[in-house]
Amino acid sequence: MKSMFITVSTTSFDELIAAAHSPPALQALQSRGYQKLVLQAGWGSLPQPQPSSSPAAAVEAFWFKDSLAEELQSADLVISHAGAGSCLETLENEKPLIVVINDKLMNHQLELAKQLHRDGCVLYCNCSTLVETMQSMNLSALKPFPPGQPEKFASFLNKVLGLQ
């Protein structure tokens, strides 16, 4: 069953949850072959059940879990707030990612989303353009995120600390 996972991590981003669970979004989800939508609402509100206008899409929702690894592993597409941890964890799991900017926040989110998009790793949008992005997305054009090189960082840190 093709599934989409929406995560806001430990934040509250009710606008994203509402946009992803709206009838137009559920319609876009189904038109792209997704039969399951999993919503992780963080500190926000869980969505109200939609009328059965989209009986083909199974919807699950929860606030928190100890780990989102299972949801990330089973997802065919992830839609996430633009938190660095959520973006990097999704990309490290080699999952296609749509990053949704929270326009109400003035922080690093837009810069991170733009850079990851320039690198070809993600699509990004805001809540008002999420459905359009879902309808027009070409996930095959996304590039894999390059793996980290922790040994280079460790070597650098050892030099800075005088341990090498």
Contact map, one row per residue, 1 for C-alpha under 8 A:
11100000000000000000000000000000011100000000000000000000000000000000000000000000000000000000000000000000000000000000000000000000000000000000000000000000000000000000
11110000000000000000000000000000111100000000000000000000000000000000000000110000000000000000000000000000000000000000000000000000000000000000000000000000000000000000
11111000000000000000000000000000011111000000000000000000000000000000000001111000000000000000000000000000000000000000000000000000000000000000000000000000000000000000
01111100000000000000000000000000010111000000000000000000000000000000000000111110000000000000000000000000000000000000000000000000000000000000000000000000000000000000
00111110000000000000000000000000000011110000000000000000000000000000001100111110000000000000000000000000000000000000000000000000000000000000000000000000000000000000
00011111000000001001000000000000000011110000000000000000000000000000000000000111000000000000000000000000000000000000000000000000000000000000000000000000000000000000
00001111100000000000000000000000000000111100000000000000000000000000000000000111100001000000000000000000000000000000000000000000000000000000000000000000000000000000
00000111111110000000000000000000000000011100000000000000000000000000000000000001100001000000000000000000000000000000000000000000000000000000000000000000000000000000
00000011111000000000000000000000000000011100000000000000000000010000000000000000100001000000000000000000000000000000000000000000000000000000000000000000000000000000
00000001111100000000000000000000000000000110000000000000000000010000000000000000000000000000000000000000000000000000000000000000000000000000000000000000000000000000
00000001111110000000000000000000000000000111000000000000000000000000000000000000000000000000000000000000000000000000000000000000000000000000000000000000000000000000
00000001011111000000000000000000000000001111100000000000000000000000000000000000000000000000000000000000000000000000000000000000000000000000000000000000000000000000
00000001001111111000000000000000000000001101000000000000000000000000000000000000100000000000000000000100000000000000000000000000000000000000000000000000000000000000
00000000000111111100000000000000000000001001100000000000000000000000000000000000000000000000000000000000000000000000000000000000000000000000000000000000000000000000
00000000000011111110000000000000000000000000000000000000000000000000000000000000000000000000000000000000000000000000000000000010000000000000000000000000000000000000
00000000000011111111000000000000000000000000000000000000000000000000000000000000100000000000000000010000000000000000000000000010000000000000000000000000000000000000
00000100000011111111100000000000000000101000011000000000000000000000000000000000000000000000000000000000000000000000000000000000000000000000000000000000000000000000
00000000000001111111110000000000000000000000001000000000000000000000000000000000000000000000000000000000000000000000000000000000000000000000000000000000000000000000
00000000000000111111110010000000000000000000000000000000000000000000000000000000000000000000000000000000000000000000000000000011011000000000000000000000000000000000
00000100000000011111110011000000000000000000000000000000000000000000000000000000000000000000000000000000000000000000000000000000011000000000000000000000000000000000
00000000000000001111111011000000000000000000001000000000000000000000000000000000000000000000000000000000000000000000000000000000000000000000000000000000000000000000
00000000000000000111111111000000000000000000000001000000000000000000000000000000000000000000000000000000000000000000000000000000000000000000000000000000000000000000
00000000000000000000111111100000000000000000000001001100000000000000000000000000000000000000000000000000000000000000000000000000000000000000000000000000000000000000
00000000000000000000011111110000000000000000000000000000000000000000000000000000000000000000000000000000000000000000000000000000001000000000000000000000000000000000
00000000000000000011111111111000000000000000000000000000000000000000000000000000000000000000000000000000000000000000000000000000011001000000000000000000000000000000
00000000000000000001111111111100000000000000000000000100100000000000000000000000000000000000000000000000000000000000000000000000000000000000000000000000000000000000
00000000000000000000001111111110000000000000000000000100000000000000000000000000000000000000000000000000000000000000000000000000000000000000000000000000000000000000
00000000000000000000000111111111000000000000000000000000000000000000000000000000000000000000000000000000000000000000000000000000001001100000000000000000000000000000
00000000000000000000000011111111111000000000000000000000000000000000000000000000000000000000000000000000000000000000000000000000000001000000000000000000000000000000
00000000000000000000000001111111111000000000000000000001100000000000000000000000000000000000000000000000000000000000000000000000000000000000000000000000000000000000
00000000000000000000000000111111110000000000000000000000000000000000000000000000000000000000000000000000000000000000000000000000000000000000000000000000000000000000
00000000000000000000000000011111110000000000000000000000000000000000000000000000000000000000000000000000000000000000000000000000000000100000000000000000000000000000
01000000000000000000000000001111111000000000000000000000000000000000000000000000000000000000000000000000000000000000000000000000000000000000000000000000000000000000
11110000000000000000000000001111111110000000000000000000100000000000000000000000000000000000000000000000000000000000000000000000000000000000000000000000000000000000
11100000000000000000000000001100111110000000000000000001110000000000000000000000000000000000000000000000000000000000000000000000000000000000000000000000000000000000
11110000000000000000000000000000011111000000000000000000111100000000000000000000000000000000000000000000000000000000000000000000000000000000000000000000000000000000
00111100000000000000000000000000011111100000000000000000111100000000000000000000000000000000000000000000000000000000000000000000000000000000000000000000000000000000
00111100000000000000000000000000000111110000000000000000001110000000001000000000000000000000000000000000000000000000000000000000000000000000000000000000000000000000
00001110000000001000000000000000000011111000000000000000001111000000000000000000000000000000000000000000000000000000000000000000000000000000000000000000000000000000
00001111100000000000000000000000000001111100000000000000000011110000000000000000000000000000000000000000000000000000000000000000000000000000000000000000000000000000
00000011100111001000000000000000000000111111110000000000000011110000000000000000000000000000000000000000000000000000000000000000000000000000000000000000000000000000
00000011111110000000000000000000000000011111000000000000000001110000000000000000000000000000000000000000000000000000000000000000000000000000000000000000000000000000
00000000011100000000000000000000000000001111100000000000000000100000000000000000000000000000000000000000000000000000000000000000000000000000000000000000000000000000
00000000001111000000000000000000000000001111110000000000000000100000000000000000000000000000000000000000000000000000000000000000000000000000000000000000000000000000
00000000000101000000000000000000000000001011111000000000000000000000000000000000000000000000000000000000000000000000000000000000000000000000000000000000000000000000
00000000000000001000000000000000000000001001111100000000000011100000000000000000000000000000000000000000000000000000000000000000000000000000000000000000000000000000
00000000000000001100100000000000000000000000111110000000000010000000000000000000000000000000000000000000000000000000000000000000000000000000000000000000000000000000
00000000000000000000000000000000000000000000011111000000000000000000000000000000000000000000000000000000000000000000000000000000000000000000000000000000000000000000
00000000000000000000000000000000000000000000001111100000000000000000000000000000000000000000000000000000000000000000000000000000000000000000000000000000000000000000
00000000000000000000011000000000000000000000000111111000000000000000000000000000000000000000000000000000000000000000000000000000000000000000000000000000000000000000
00000000000000000000000000000000000000000000000011111100000000000000000000000000000000000000000000000000000000000000000000000000000000000000000000000000000000000000
00000000000000000000000000000000000000000000000001111110000000000000000000000000000000000000000000000000000000000000000000000000000000000000000000000000000000000000
00000000000000000000001000000000000000000000000001111110000000000000000000000000000000000000000000000000000000000000000000000000000000000000000000000000000000000000
00000000000000000000001001100000000000000000000000111111100000000000000000000000000000000000000000000000000000000000000000000000000000000000000000000000000000000000
00000000000000000000000000000000000000000000000000011111110000000000000000000000000000000000000000000000000000000000000000000000000000000000000000000000000000000000
00000000000000000000000000000100001000000000000000000111110000000000000000000000000000000000000000000000000000000000000000000000000000000000000000000000000000000000
00000000000000000000000001000100011110000000000000000111111000000000000000000000000000000000000000000000000000000000000000000000000000000000000000000000000000000000
00000000000000000000000000000000001110000000000000000011111100000000000000000000000000000000000000000000000000000000000000000000000000000000000000000000000000000000
00000000000000000000000000000000000111100000000000000000111110000000000000000000000000000000000000000000000000000000000000000000000000000000000000000000000000000000
00000000000000000000000000000000000111100000000000000000011111000000000000000000000000000000000000000000000000000000000000000000000000000000000000000000000000000000
00000000000000000000000000000000000001111000011000000000001111100000000000000000000000000000000000000000000000000000000000000000000000000000000000000000000000000000
00000000000000000000000000000000000000111100010000000000000111111000000000000000000000000000000000000000000000000000000000000000000000000000000000000000000000000000
00000000000000000000000000000000000000011111010000000000000011111000000000000000000000000000000000000000000000000000000000000000000000000000000000000000000000000000
00000000110000000000000000000000000000011100000000000000000001111100000000000000000000000000000000000000000000000000000000000000000000000000000000000000000000000000
00000000000000000000000000000000000000000000000000000000000001111111000000000000000000000000000000000000000000000000000000000000000000000000000000000000000000000000
00000000000000000000000000000000000000000000000000000000000000011111000000000000000000000000000000000000000000000000000000000000000000000000000000000000000000000000
00000000000000000000000000000000000000000000000000000000000000001111110000000000000000000000000000000000000000000000000000000000000000000000000000000000000000000000
00000000000000000000000000000000000000000000000000000000000000001111111100000000000000000000000000000000000000000000000000000000000000000000000000000000000000000000
00000000000000000000000000000000000000000000000000000000000000000011111110000000000000000000000000000000000000000000000000000000000000000000000000000000000000000000
00000000000000000000000000000000000000000000000000000000000000000011111111000000000000000000000000000000000000000000000000000000000000000000000000000000000000000000
00001000000000000000000000000000000001000000000000000000000000000001111111100000000000000000000000000000000000000000000000000000000000000000000000000000000000000000
00001000000000000000000000000000000000000000000000000000000000000001111111100100000000000100101000000000000000000000000000000000000000000000000000000000000000000000
00000000000000000000000000000000000000000000000000000000000000000000111111100000000000000000100000000000000000000000000000000000000000000000000000000000000000000000
00100000000000000000000000000000000000000000000000000000000000000000011111110000000000000000000000000000000000000000000000000000000000000000000000000000000000000000
01111000000000000000000000000000000000000000000000000000000000000000001111111100000000000000001000000000000000000000000000000000000000000000000000000000000000000000
01111000000000000000000000000000000000000000000000000000000000000000000001111100000000000000001100000000000000000000000000000000000000000000000000000000000000000000
00111000000000000000000000000000000000000000000000000000000000000000000000111110000000000000001111000000000000000000000000000000000000000000000000000000000000000000
00011110000000000000000000000000000000000000000000000000000000000000000100111111000000000100001111000000000000000000000000000000000000000000000000000000000000000000
00011110000000000000000000000000000000000000000000000000000000000000000000001111100000000000000011110000000000000000000000000000000000000000000000000000000000000000
00000111000000000000000000000000000000000000000000000000000000000000000000000111111001100000000011110000000000000000000000000000000000000000000000000000000000000000
00000011100010010000000000000000000000000000000000000000000000000000000000000011111001100000000000111100000000000000000000000000000000000000000000000000000000000000
00000000000000000000000000000000000000000000000000000000000000000000000000000001111101100000000000111100000011011000000000000000000000000000000000000000000000000000
00000000000000000000000000000000000000000000000000000000000000000000000000000001111111100000000000000000000010000000000000000000000000000000000000000000000000000000
00000000000000000000000000000000000000000000000000000000000000000000000000000000011111110000000000000000000010010000000000000000000000000000000000000000000000000000
00000000000000000000000000000000000000000000000000000000000000000000000000000000001111111000000000000000000000000000000000000000000000000000000000000000000000000000
00000011100000000000000000000000000000000000000000000000000000000000000000000001111111111100000000000000000000000000000000000000000000000000000000000000000000000000
00000000000000000000000000000000000000000000000000000000000000000000000000000001111111111110000010100000000000000000000000000000000000000000000000000000000000000000
00000000000000000000000000000000000000000000000000000000000000000000000000000000000111111111000000000000000000000000000000000000000000000000000000000000000000000000
00000000000000000000000000000000000000000000000000000000000000000000000000000000000011111111100000000000000000000000000000000000000000000000000000000000000000000000
00000000000000000000000000000000000000000000000000000000000000000000000100000100000001111111111110000000000000000000000000000000000000000000000000000000000000000000
00000000000000000000000000000000000000000000000000000000000000000000000000000000000000111111111110000000000000000000000010000000000000000000000110000000000000000000
00000000000000000000000000000000000000000000000000000000000000000000000000000000000000011111111000000000000000000000000000000000000000000000000010100000000000000000
00000000000000000000000000000000000000000000000000000000000000000000000110000000000000001111111000000000000000000000000000000000000000000000000000000000000000000000
00000000000000000000000000000000000000000000000000000000000000000000000000000000000000000111111100000000000000000000000000000000000000000000000110000000000000000000
00000000000000000000000000000000000000000000000000000000000000000000000100111100000000000111111110000000000000000000000000000000000000000000000000000000000000000000
00000000000000000000000000000000000000000000000000000000000000000000000000011100000000000110011111000000000000000000000011000000000000000010010000000000000000000000
00000000000000000000000000000000000000000000000000000000000000000000000000001111000000100110001111100000000000000000000011100000000000000000000000000000000000000000
00000000000000000000000000000000000000000000000000000000000000000000000000001111000000000000000111110000000000000000000001111000000000000000000000000000000000000000
00000000000000000000000000000000000000000000000000000000000000000000000000000011110000100000000011111000000000001000000001111000000000000000000000000000000000000000
00000000000000010000000000000000000000000000000000000000000000000000000000000011110000000000000001111100000000000000000000011110010000000000000000000000000000000000
00000000000000000000000000000000000000000000000000000000000000000000000000000000110000000000000000111110000011001000000000011110000000000000000000000000000000000000
00000000000010000000000000000000000000000000000000000000000000000000000000000000110000000000000000011111100010000000000000000110000000000000000000000000000000000000
00000000000000000000000000000000000000000000000000000000000000000000000000000000000000000000000000001111110000000000000000000100000000000000000000000000000000000000
00000000000000000000000000000000000000000000000000000000000000000000000000000000000000000000000000000111110000000000000000000000000000000000000000000000000000000000
00000000000000000000000000000000000000000000000000000000000000000000000000000000000000000000000000000111111000000000000000000000000000000000000000000000000000000000
00000000000000000000000000000000000000000000000000000000000000000000000000000000000000000000000000000011111110000000000000000000000000000000000000000000000000000000
00000000000000000000000000000000000000000000000000000000000000000000000000000000000000000000000000000000111111000000000000000000000000000000000000000000000000000000
00000000000000000000000000000000000000000000000000000000000000000000000000000000000000000000000000000000011111110000000000000000000000000000000000000000000000000000
00000000000000000000000000000000000000000000000000000000000000000000000000000000011100000000000000001100011111111000000000000000000000000000000000000000000000000000
00000000000000000000000000000000000000000000000000000000000000000000000000000000010000000000000000001000001111111100000000000000000000000000000000000000000000000000
00000000000000000000000000000000000000000000000000000000000000000000000000000000000000000000000000000000000111111110000000000000000000000000000000000000000000000000
00000000000000000000000000000000000000000000000000000000000000000000000000000000010100000000000000000000000111111111000000000000000000000000000000000000000000000000
00000000000000000000000000000000000000000000000000000000000000000000000000000000010000000000000000101000000011111111100001010000000000000000000000000000000000000000
00000000000000000000000000000000000000000000000000000000000000000000000000000000000000000000000000000000000001111111110000010000000000000000000000000000000000000000
00000000000000000000000000000000000000000000000000000000000000000000000000000000000000000000000000000000000000111111111000000000000000000000000000000000000000000000
00000000000000000000000000000000000000000000000000000000000000000000000000000000000000000000000000000000000000011111111111000000000000000000000000000000000000000000
00000000000000000000000000000000000000000000000000000000000000000000000000000000000000000000000000000000000000001111111111110000000000000000000000000000000000000000
00000000000000000000000000000000000000000000000000000000000000000000000000000000000000000000000000000000000000000111111110000000000000000000000000000000000000000000
00000000000000000000000000000000000000000000000000000000000000000000000000000000000000000000000000000000000000000011111111000000000000000000001000000000000000000000
00000000000000000000000000000000000000000000000000000000000000000000000000000000000000000000000000000000000000000001111111100000000000000000111000000000000000000000
00000000000000000000000000000000000000000000000000000000000000000000000000000000000000000010000110000000000000000001111111100000000000000000011110000000000000000000
00000000000000000000000000000000000000000000000000000000000000000000000000000000000000000000000111100000000000001001101111110000000000000000011000000000000000000000
00000000000000000000000000000000000000000000000000000000000000000000000000000000000000000000000011100000000000000000100111111000000010001000000000000000000000000000
00000000000000000000000000000000000000000000000000000000000000000000000000000000000000000000000001111000000000001100100001111100000010000000000000000000000000000000
00000000000000000000000000000000000000000000000000000000000000000000000000000000000000000000000001111000000000000000000000111111110010000000000000000000000000000000
00000000000000000000000000000000000000000000000000000000000000000000000000000000000000000000000000011110000000000000000000011111110000000000000000000000000000000000
00000000000000110010000000000000000000000000000000000000000000000000000000000000000000000000000000011100000000000000000000001111110000000000000000000000000000000000
00000000000000000010000000000000000000000000000000000000000000000000000000000000000000000000000000000000000000000000000000001111111000000000000000000000000000000000
00000000000000000000000000000000000000000000000000000000000000000000000000000000000000000000000000000000000000000000000000001111111110000000000000000000000000000000
00000000000000000011000010000000000000000000000000000000000000000000000000000000000000000000000000010000000000000000000000001111111111000000000000000000000000000000
00000000000000000011000110010000000000000000000000000000000000000000000000000000000000000000000000000000000000000000000000000001111111100000000000000000000000000000
00000000000000000000000000000000000000000000000000000000000000000000000000000000000000000000000000000000000000000000000000000000111111110000000000000000000000000000
00000000000000000000000000000000000000000000000000000000000000000000000000000000000000000000000000000000000000000000000000111000111111111000000000000000000000000000
00000000000000000000000010011000000000000000000000000000000000000000000000000000000000000000000000000000000000000000000000000000011111111000000000000000000000000000
00000000000000000000000000010001000000000000000000000000000000000000000000000000000000000000000000000000000000000000000000000000001111111000000000000000000000000000
00000000000000000000000000000000000000000000000000000000000000000000000000000000000000000000000000000000000000000000000000000000000111111100000000000000000000000000
00000000000000000000000000000000000000000000000000000000000000000000000000000000000000000000000000000000000000000000000000100000000011111110000000000000000000000000
00000000000000000000000000000000000000000000000000000000000000000000000000000000000000000000000000000000000000000000000000000000000000011111110000000000000000000000
00000000000000000000000000000000000000000000000000000000000000000000000000000000000000000000000100000000000000000000000000000000000000001111110000000000000000000000
00000000000000000000000000000000000000000000000000000000000000000000000000000000000000000000000000000000000000000000000000000000000000000111110000000000000000000000
00000000000000000000000000000000000000000000000000000000000000000000000000000000000000000000000000000000000000000000000100000000000000000111111000000000000000000000
00000000000000000000000000000000000000000000000000000000000000000000000000000000000000000000000100000000000000000000000111000000000000000111111100000000000000000000
00000000000000000000000000000000000000000000000000000000000000000000000000000000000000000000000000000000000000000000001111000000000000000000111110000000000000000000
00000000000000000000000000000000000000000000000000000000000000000000000000000000000000000010010000000000000000000000000010000000000000000000011111000000000000000000
00000000000000000000000000000000000000000000000000000000000000000000000000000000000000000011010000000000000000000000000010000000000000000000001111100000000000000000
00000000000000000000000000000000000000000000000000000000000000000000000000000000000000000000000000000000000000000000000000000000000000000000000111110000000000000000
00000000000000000000000000000000000000000000000000000000000000000000000000000000000000000001000000000000000000000000000000000000000000000000000011111000000000000000
00000000000000000000000000000000000000000000000000000000000000000000000000000000000000000000000000000000000000000000000000000000000000000000000001111100000000000000
00000000000000000000000000000000000000000000000000000000000000000000000000000000000000000000000000000000000000000000000000000000000000000000000000111111100000000000
00000000000000000000000000000000000000000000000000000000000000000000000000000000000000000000000000000000000000000000000000000000000000000000000000011111110000000000
00000000000000000000000000000000000000000000000000000000000000000000000000000000000000000000000000000000000000000000000000000000000000000000000000001111111000000000
00000000000000000000000000000000000000000000000000000000000000000000000000000000000000000000000000000000000000000000000000000000000000000000000000001111111100000000
00000000000000000000000000000000000000000000000000000000000000000000000000000000000000000000000000000000000000000000000000000000000000000000000000001111111110000000
00000000000000000000000000000000000000000000000000000000000000000000000000000000000000000000000000000000000000000000000000000000000000000000000000000111111111000000
00000000000000000000000000000000000000000000000000000000000000000000000000000000000000000000000000000000000000000000000000000000000000000000000000000011111111100001
00000000000000000000000000000000000000000000000000000000000000000000000000000000000000000000000000000000000000000000000000000000000000000000000000000001111111110000
00000000000000000000000000000000000000000000000000000000000000000000000000000000000000000000000000000000000000000000000000000000000000000000000000000000111111111000
00000000000000000000000000000000000000000000000000000000000000000000000000000000000000000000000000000000000000000000000000000000000000000000000000000000011111111111
00000000000000000000000000000000000000000000000000000000000000000000000000000000000000000000000000000000000000000000000000000000000000000000000000000000001111111111
00000000000000000000000000000000000000000000000000000000000000000000000000000000000000000000000000000000000000000000000000000000000000000000000000000000000111111110
00000000000000000000000000000000000000000000000000000000000000000000000000000000000000000000000000000000000000000000000000000000000000000000000000000000000011111111
00000000000000000000000000000000000000000000000000000000000000000000000000000000000000000000000000000000000000000000000000000000000000000000000000000000000001111111
00000000000000000000000000000000000000000000000000000000000000000000000000000000000000000000000000000000000000000000000000000000000000000000000000000000000001111111
00000000000000000000000000000000000000000000000000000000000000000000000000000000000000000000000000000000000000000000000000000000000000000000000000000000001001101111
